[in-house]
Amino acid sequence: MTIQTGTLSLSRENVSADLRPGDVIHVWLRALIADTAASISVTVEGVERAVVASTRAEEFEFQPIVLPAGGRVVLSYEPSITAVSVIYSFDPASVLEEGIRVLHSAAANAPPQLPAGYHFRPPFGWMNDPNGLGRFGGKAHLFYQHYPHRSRWNTMHWGHAVSQDYLHWTHLPVFLFPAAELSMRDDGRGGAFSGSAIPIATDGGEQIRVFFTEQVRDRKPEEQIQLSATSADQVSAGNPSIALPERPEGLGLTLDFRDPYVFKGPDGLWKMLLGSRDRSGGVILLYETFDQDAAGGWSFVGVLHREDRFGMTAAECPCMLPLGNVASDETRWALIFGLLTSRDPATGRRNMSSVTVGRFDGREFQPEFEQELDFGSDAYAFQAFVDHDGPVGLAWLANWTDVSKSVDFPTAMTLPRRVLLDGGAVLTPPLEVVDGLRHQLLDDARLLAGATVEFVDGAAEILLDLTQAGAPFELSFDHPEIGLGVRLDDEGLAILFDTGTGKPSPRYLAAGARPAQVRIFIDTGSIEVFADNGRWAGTKRIPGVAAVRSATMKAPTGGVTAARVWQIKL
């Protein structure tokens, strides 16, 4: 991940860096004393060039600065009067290549220092759902739900990053901001909630159009409406306009009306999915437009799908993509969504995600089979699109059940994954580029012999080849704070997870799974399991930032034919 760090002089409360003429600085500040303005002085080569100020005391205020000259830049403030959350700089002409340069983040929003980490994390603050995943201007763009000022959920912004390979990311400026009335208060009343993005061709080049839900708690008659905005430079968003001002009538829907996912249907028209809820459970709504740029003209087609299992409430973050040629009548489509507040009584897992496969003619969806997306339950809000070489997706590597308003909660995204159809099953293996993370072969004999294999910096991949499908084994990982393992037995494939608090943990189990090959990725803060090329995938967030130190395996003699361990490194 590209994060350049400036110099912070704590003794003088100065933030300094060598910057170029025309560079832009983004600053968030707030006042610590009532009726006394917070301020930051900006000097270039000793000459004061600007002063930014704010009288806000509850929430940080965003202030952009354009440098008229280059050289040694010092941003100075009085810490007893002014609180500073984030300062970063960038060159607008080269930011898509160079990214932002983080000059300052506070203790409350600083990212964990994980030099060996290989999962995507934000450069500061909180992150949840992936949004607007797509390829624009030749680069993969990832937007995401973001709160810049703490590692806890609050008023939503959109963060933004770009990549060539979905692994090495360059962080960009904050892309979407909440409405002005929401930005002034630290109360989590709403903001720019989840959505999607599509490419728009213009004479001046490819632009990005984003769709998102604006949430304003207690707004009447609609708390959640759908907005759209365009980006001509693929870095900053223009003023949003209303795409859908209200829910469809006559369906008995709750106020849940969110997460627009826009895609091209088999009839060539732009379609929009929205997650909602009625008295029975989750509902996915379908809209369409004849506008070739999807700028307006959206009309309600109908209810695309319903789901009422596991005591769920709303269907969240719907995503739909073809598993083959979009123009073919024989192509099956995958409908993926989160089952908010769902609970599996057999395992105790919460907030699960589902993928349903069927035929889609642009207006009606005929389901043929469904399966769980991830048995670990920590791959939520999965979003995918069809890239030039096939579908690509990723998810938020966390679960709302574990989130607390009073505890910092640093999170990551899952590894990027394919979405493939194999007969009557959906496969979600890691992208092929993930193979390139294998930095050094640590072992190809000791783990198989029952010995303990030490990891390097807690980043590792383990690949197990079994003598026959379902051959049992149990891997135990040495983690300083939790009990962690992976087991295959007659019940199926399981991630073993014990917090050590005495509180029963859900059983993260793919019941009945009998794979012949199991691939496991360990990183600080996570474990991801892929069996039989992603026929079964399990993802579990590991709390804290302690690293897994080693692995040991038990298996009947001859049950595992090969066990290899690699150090993983970006």
N, C-alpha and C positions, 0 to 999 in steps of 0.2 A: 504494500500500500504506500502511496506517495504522500508523506506528511513531512514537510520541511519545518524545522523548529527554529524560531528566532531566539534572541537572548533576552532574558528577563532579569533585571537587577532589582532584587527584593529590597535592598537597603534604601534605594531612592524611589521605589515604586515606579520605575521607568521601564518601558518596553522599547527596545531599540533594534533596528535592523537596517541593512543597506538595501535601499529600494531604488527603482528606476522612475524616471519621469512618466507620468500617466498611469502608474500603478494605482490600484484601488485598495483601500483599507476598509474592512467591515468591522465595526465596533459595537458591542452591546454594553451599556452602562446604566446604572440607576443610583438614585440618591440614598444615602444612609441616614440623613438628618432631615426631618420635616422642614419645609419652607427654605431649604438650602439646596441650591442646584448642584448636581454632580457635574463635573467637567473634566475634560482631557485636553491638554495642550499638545499640539503637534508641531514639532520643529524639524526643519531640514537644514543640516549643516549649521546648526545653532541659531537659525532664524525661524521665529514662529510663523507658521503658514496657515494654521487653522486652530480653532477651538470648538469642540463639540460638547454640548451640554444637555442635561435632562433633569427635569423636576420630578420624574416618576420615582416613587418610593417602593411600590409593591413589585413591579416586574421590570426587567431590563428593557431598555429602549434601543432599537437598532438605529445606527447612524453610519452612513457611507461617507468616505472621504476620498477625493481624487487628488493625487499629488501633482502640484504644478511643476515641481522640480524633483530631481533625484539626488541621491547621496545618503548620508547617515541620517536616518529618521528616528526621532525619539518621541514617544508618546508618554506624557508625564501626568500623574494625577495624585491627589491627596487621598490616601486610603481610609482616613477617618471620615471622609465626606462622600467619596465615590467608590462604588463597587463595580468591578469590571468582570464580566463573564467570559467573553471571547473577543479576541482580536486576531484577524488573519488578513493577509494581503494577497494580491494576485495581479497579473498582467492580463487585461482583457483580451489582448491579441493572441496570447499563447496559453491561456489558462486550460484549454482542452488538452494540451500536451503536458504542461508543467504542473497544473493543479494549483491549489491554494497553499499558502505558506502560513502555518499556524504560528503566531507570535506569542499568544498568551491564552491559556485556559485556567480557570480557577480550580481549586481543590474539589469543588462539588461536581464539576463536569469533565474533569481530566480523564482521558481514556486509560484503562489499565496498561501497564508497560509489559508487553508480551512480544519480545523480539523474535521469538520462534513461532508465533501464531500465524496460521495460514488461512483462517476464515476472515471474511469481510467484517470489519467493525467500523463504526463512525469515528471521525477524528476528535469528537468531543460530544458529550451529552448522551441523551437517550435515543434508542432506535427500536422500532418494531416493524410492521408489515413492509415487505418490498412493494414498491409501486412503479408503474410505468416502465417495467423491464422491456427493453427493445433495442434494436440496432438503428442508429441514426447517424448520418454522416460518416459511415464506415466504422463507427465505434459502438460497442455495447454500452448502453446507458442503464444505470440503476438509480431510481429514485426510492426514497424510503420515508416512513413515518419517523419524525425527528422532533425532539425537544432539545434545544441547544444548551440549556442552562443547568441541568442536573442529569444524573443517571437514573431518573425516574420519569414516569409518564406524566405529561402535563399538556398544555396547549400545543396543538400539533402544527408543525411545519413540514416541509419536504426537504430532506437532505438529497445529495446528488453525487454520483461518482461515475467515471467512465473506465472502460477496460478494452483491451484487445482480445483477451483470452478468458475472461470471467474469473480470473484468479488474482492478477496483479491490477489493483485499482488505483486510480488517481482521483483524489477528493476534489470536488468543485464547490463553489459558493452555495449557500443555502438557496434553494430554488423557489419554493413557495412559502409565503408568510401568512399567518392568520389575519383575519380582518382586523382593522384598527381597534375596534371596541373590545376584541378578545385579547389583543396584544398588551393591553394596559393592566391586566389583572393576572395574578398568580393563582388561578382557581380551577384550571382545567375544564373550562366551560365548553370547549370545542376546538375549532381550528380547521386546518386543511387536512381532512381525513383521507382515507385510502382511495386509490383510483388507478388509472392506466394511462398509456401514451401511445400515439400513432404517428407515423410520418406523413407529412403534407408536402407535396411537390409544388414549388413556386418557381417563377422565372429567376428569382434571386438565389435559388438553392433550396435544399431540403430543410423544412422547419419541423418543429415538434408541436403537436397539439396534445395537451394533457386534459384529462377529465378527473374530477375529484369531488368528494362530498364535503360540503361546508356544514359543519355541525355548530349549532348555537343552542346550548341547553336552555329550555323553557321558552324558546322563540315560538310564537303562534302564527299561523297554524302548523307550520312545519319546522321541526328541529333540524332536519337534514334535507338539504337540497343539493342538486348536482350542478357544478360549475365547470367551465371550460376555459382554458387559456392557451395562448400560443407562444412559442419561443422562436424568434428568428435567428438568434445566435447560438441556440442549443445550450445556453448557460443561464439565462435569466428569463423569467416569465413576464408576459404582458399582463395588463389588467384583465381579470377574469370576467366572463359573462355567464348568465344563467342558462344552462342547457335544459334542465328539468326543474320547474319550480315547486312541484307537488307530487304526491303519490297518486297512483291511479285510484279512481273512485270505485266503490261497490264491491271491494274485495275483503273488507274488514281487516285491513292491515294495521299493525301497530305503527308507532313512530319510526321504527327501524326501516331505513330506506337509504342504502349506502353502498359504497365500494364499486363505482361504475367500471366495468371492464369492457373496452371497445375493441372489436375485431371485425375482420371481413368475413361475411357469411358465404356459403356456397353459391348464392345467387349474385354475388358481387356487391352487395349492399353492406354498409357499415351497420353492425349490430352492437347493442349495449346490454350487458347483464347487470342486474342490481340485486343485492341481497336484501331480504325482508323477512317478515314474520306475520302469521295470522294466528288464530286461536288453536290451530292444530299443530303448528310447528314452523319449520323454515320454509321459505318461499323464494324462488329465484324468478325474477321478472325479466322479460325480453322486450327491448325497444329496437327500432330501426329508423334509418333516415335515407332518403334518396340524394341528399347532399353529398357530392363526391369528396368534399373536404371535411365532412362530419361537423360542420360549423353550427348547424341548427336543423330545424325541421324534424325533430325526434318525435315519433309516435309510438304509442303503446301497442304491442302485438298481443301479449297475453302472458299467462303464467307458464314458464318453460318447464319448471320442475318443482316438486315438493319433497320434503324430507321431515319426518316427525319421530325418528328413532332416538333412543337414549335420552329422552327428556330434554332434547335441545330446544333452544328458543329461536334465535335468528340464524338464517344462513348468511355466512360472511365471506367476503373476498372471493366471489365466484370467478372462475376462469374457464375458458372453453377454447379448445384448439383441435384442428384436424390431425388425425394420426395416419396421414397419407395425402394423396392429391386432393386439394380442396375442391376441385371441380368434378370429381368422380362421385357418382351416386353410390358406389360401393364403399367409399371412405367412411370409417367410423370416427366419431368425435368424442373427445374426453371432456367431461364436465367435472371440474374440481372445485370444492368449496369447503369451508370450515363449518363445523357443527357447534355453534357457540353454546356453552354451558352443558354440553352433552356429557354423560357419564356412562361408561360401560359397566354394568353391574357385575360382570364376570371378573373384571380385572381392576376396577376402580379408576381407570384412566379417564381423564377429562379433556374436553375441547378437542375432540378428534377431527380428522379431516378425511373426506371421502372423494373417490373418483368413480364416476359413473360413465360407462361407455355405451354408445348407441348411434343411431342414425339421426342426422340433422339436415333438414331441407331448407333451413333459413328461417323457418317460422315454427316448426314443431320438432320436438326432440323425442325419439322413441328409444328408451333405455333397453339395453340387452343384458348387461351385467354390471355389478358394482363391486368395489373392494376398498379396503382401507388404504389410505395413501401411505401412512407411516405408523408402525406399531409402537414407536417410542413416544409419539404424541407431541414431540417438540420440533415439528416441522410445520408450523402454522402459517396461514395466509399465503400458501404456495401460489406463485404467479409464474406463468410461462408464456412464451410466444414462439412462433415458427421462425427460426433463424435460417440463414442460407443453407445450412447443412442439417436442418431438422429442428424439432422442438427443443427448447432449452428453458429450464425453470429453476427457481430456488425459493426458499422459505425462510421465515423468521425462526431462528433456532431458540425457541422458548415456548412457554405456554402460559396463558393468562392465569391459570390456577396458582402459579408460583409468584406472581407479581404482587408486590406490596407497596402501598403509598408511602410507607415510612422507612423503607430500606432501599439503598442503591441497588440497581439491577443491570449491570453491564451485560449486553447481549451481542450476538453475532448473527450472520446469515449462514445457512447451510452451504455445503459444497454445491456448485452448480450441477444440475442433473438433466439427463435426457428424459423424455417421455415417449416410450415405445409401446407398440401393441404387439403381443406375442400370443396369437390364438385367443384364448379366453382370459388373458391376464395383461395388466399394464405393468411395464418395467420402468423403474426410475433409477438407473445406474448413474454414477458420477460421469461427467463429461470425460472424453478421452484425454483431454489436456491434463487432467489430474494425475495421470501416470507420470507426467514430467516432474511432479513434486518429489519423486523418489530420489533423495540426495545420496544416500549411502545404505548399502545392505548391511544391517546390523547382525543378522542371524539367519541361518537356514538349517540348523541342526539342533541347537540346544533347547529351544522351545519344544520341539518335537520329542526330545528325550526327557522332558519334564523339568528341565532346569529353568531358572529365572533369567530373563533377558532384560537388561537395563536399557532404558530409553535415554535419548539425548534431548534435553530441554522439553520433554513431555510431548513431542510431536512425532507421531509414528503411524505407519500403516502395517497391518498384519493381514496376510493372505493365507487362508487355510484351504487345502484341497482334501476332500474326504474320500475314503475308499468307495463308499456308496452313499446315495442320497439318504440323509437323516442319521448318518453315523454320529453317535454322541460325543460330545467333548464339553469341557468347561474351562474358560479362560478367567483367571483372576488378575485384577490390576491392583497395584500398590498405589493408593492415593492417600495423602496424609489426613484427609478430613472425612471421606465417605467410603463405603464399601461399593465396589464396582466390578462387574464381570459380564461375560457373555456365555450363555449356555444353550446347547442343543440337546434335547432329549425327546422322550415320547410325547410330551406336551406340545413341543414346538421349539421355536427359536426365541430366546428371551435376553433382554438386557437386565442384568441384576443390579439393583440400585438401592442402597441403604444409607440414609442420612446419618445414622447413628444416634438419632434423638429419641429413639423408642417409639416414634410415631410410625404406624404402618405405612409403607409406600405402595403405590399402585404396582401392579404386575405388568411390566412392559413386555408383552408376549404376542408373537405371531403364532396363534394357535394352529397346530397341525402342519406347520412349515417343515419340510424335509429337503433342505438344499443339499447340493453336492459341493458347493464352494461358498465360502464366507469371507468377506472383505471388510476390515474394520479400520476406521480412521480415528485416531486419538489426537486431540488438541487440548490446550489449556482451556477448560470450560466446556468441553463437549466430547461426545462419542457418537459416531455414525456407523451403522452396520448395513452392509449391502450383501444380500445372499442371492446366488444364482442370477447375476447380472441385474440386480435390482428388482427381482420378482418380489422379494420382501425387503423393505427398507425400514430401519429403526433409528431414530435420532433422539438423543437425550442431552439436555443441558446439564452441565456439572456446575453447581454453585461455587462462587469464589474464583480465585485466580491461581490456586495451587496446581502444580503439574502432576500428571500421572508419572510415576517413577520407573515402573517395571511391569512385566507380565509373566505369568506362569500358567501352564496348561496341564490339565489332566484329561486323559482319553484312554479308552481300551487299546491294548496293543494292536497295531495295524489299522486302527480306525481312521487315522489321519495320515495321508500319504506324503504331504508336504506342508511345511509351515515356515513362512518367510516373514521377516520383519525388516522394514526400512525406516531409516530416519527421514522425516518429511521436512522440506524446507522450500520456502518461496524463492 
